[in-house]
Amino acid sequence: MYLRQFCSKYFWSYRQHYDIFAVNRFALICFMQINLYVFTASMRLALL
């Protein structure tokens, strides 16, 4: 869950400094990274 804290911390700093489009793009990238992390973890568990 370190990744979620990392994303939320940078998300709030982005929200203060950049426009809403940059925030949405960053949030989408974070969301995709978290999904990829969860997917690889579940696949690793399934393959054990």
ROMAR-118211 format. One line per 5 residues: their letters; for each residue z, y, x of N, C-alpha, C. Coordinates in nm, 3 decimals. Layout:
N
a) Z Y X Z Y X Z Y X  ...
END
This chain:
48
mylrq) 0.000 -0.122 0.083 0.000 0.000 0.000 0.000 0.126 0.086  -0.014 0.107 0.217 -0.025 0.223 0.306 -0.153 0.300 0.278  -0.258 0.226 0.242 -0.387 0.290 0.218 -0.380 0.385 0.099  -0.304 0.346 -0.003 -0.294 0.432 -0.122 -0.219 0.561 -0.089  -0.114 0.551 -0.009 -0.040 0.672 0.032 -0.129 0.762 0.116
fcsky) -0.204 0.701 0.208 -0.297 0.775 0.292 -0.399 0.849 0.207  -0.455 0.779 0.110 -0.558 0.839 0.024 -0.500 0.952 -0.059  -0.383 0.931 -0.119 -0.327 1.035 -0.205 -0.288 1.158 -0.124  -0.237 1.137 -0.003 -0.200 1.250 0.081 -0.322 1.335 0.114  -0.430 1.269 0.155 -0.551 1.342 0.188 -0.619 1.396 0.063
fwsyr) -0.604 1.326 -0.048 -0.662 1.374 -0.173 -0.601 1.507 -0.214  -0.469 1.520 -0.201 -0.405 1.646 -0.241 -0.439 1.758 -0.146  -0.450 1.728 -0.017 -0.488 1.834 0.078 -0.633 1.877 0.054  -0.718 1.780 0.021 -0.856 1.814 -0.012 -0.862 1.900 -0.137  -0.780 1.869 -0.234 -0.783 1.943 -0.360 -0.745 2.088 -0.338
qhydi) -0.658 2.113 -0.242 -0.617 2.250 -0.216 -0.725 2.329 -0.142  -0.804 2.260 -0.058 -0.892 2.333 0.033 -1.040 2.329 -0.004  -1.080 2.231 -0.082 -1.223 2.215 -0.107 -1.252 2.221 -0.256  -1.381 2.226 -0.286 -1.421 2.235 -0.426 -1.405 2.099 -0.495  -1.420 2.099 -0.627 -1.394 1.980 -0.707 -1.494 1.869 -0.677
favnr) -1.614 1.904 -0.633 -1.713 1.801 -0.604 -1.674 1.723 -0.478  -1.624 1.793 -0.379 -1.579 1.725 -0.258 -1.459 1.635 -0.288  -1.370 1.682 -0.375 -1.254 1.602 -0.415 -1.298 1.476 -0.486  -1.392 1.492 -0.580 -1.439 1.375 -0.654 -1.507 1.274 -0.563  -1.586 1.325 -0.468 -1.655 1.236 -0.375 -1.554 1.163 -0.288
falic) -1.453 1.234 -0.240 -1.351 1.170 -0.156 -1.270 1.067 -0.235  -1.237 1.100 -0.360 -1.162 1.007 -0.443 -1.244 0.881 -0.470  -1.373 0.898 -0.490 -1.462 0.783 -0.513 -1.466 0.694 -0.389  -1.476 0.757 -0.272 -1.478 0.679 -0.146 -1.346 0.604 -0.129  -1.235 0.672 -0.156 -1.104 0.608 -0.145 -1.093 0.491 -0.241
fmqin) -1.137 0.512 -0.365 -1.131 0.408 -0.467 -1.213 0.287 -0.424  -1.331 0.311 -0.368 -1.416 0.202 -0.324 -1.353 0.129 -0.205  -1.289 0.202 -0.116 -1.224 0.138 -0.002 -1.108 0.051 -0.047  -1.029 0.100 -0.143 -0.917 0.022 -0.195 -0.969 -0.104 -0.265  -1.076 -0.089 -0.343 -1.135 -0.205 -0.409 -1.185 -0.307 -0.309
lyvft) -1.249 -0.259 -0.202 -1.299 -0.348 -0.098 -1.183 -0.421 -0.030  -1.075 -0.348 -0.003 -0.957 -0.407 0.061 -0.896 -0.515 -0.028  -0.881 -0.485 -0.158 -0.824 -0.581 -0.252 -0.917 -0.702 -0.266  -1.047 -0.676 -0.270 -1.145 -0.784 -0.285 -1.141 -0.879 -0.165  -1.138 -0.823 -0.043 -1.136 -0.909 0.076 -1.004 -0.986 0.084
asmrl) -0.893 -0.922 0.044 -0.764 -0.990 0.047 -0.762 -1.106 -0.053  -0.815 -1.084 -0.172 -0.816 -1.191 -0.272 -0.913 -1.302 -0.232  -1.026 -1.267 -0.170 -1.118 -1.369 -0.123 -1.055 -1.452 -0.013  -0.980 -1.388 0.075 -0.913 -1.460 0.182 -0.810 -1.557 0.125  -0.739 -1.514 0.021 -0.642 -1.602 -0.044 -0.713 -1.717 -0.114
all) -0.828 -1.688 -0.175 -0.901 -1.792 -0.248 -0.958 -1.897 -0.152  -0.992 -1.854 -0.032 -1.054 -1.947 0.064 -0.952 -2.030 0.141  -0.824 -1.998 0.128 -0.722 -2.073 0.201 -0.707 -2.215 0.146
END
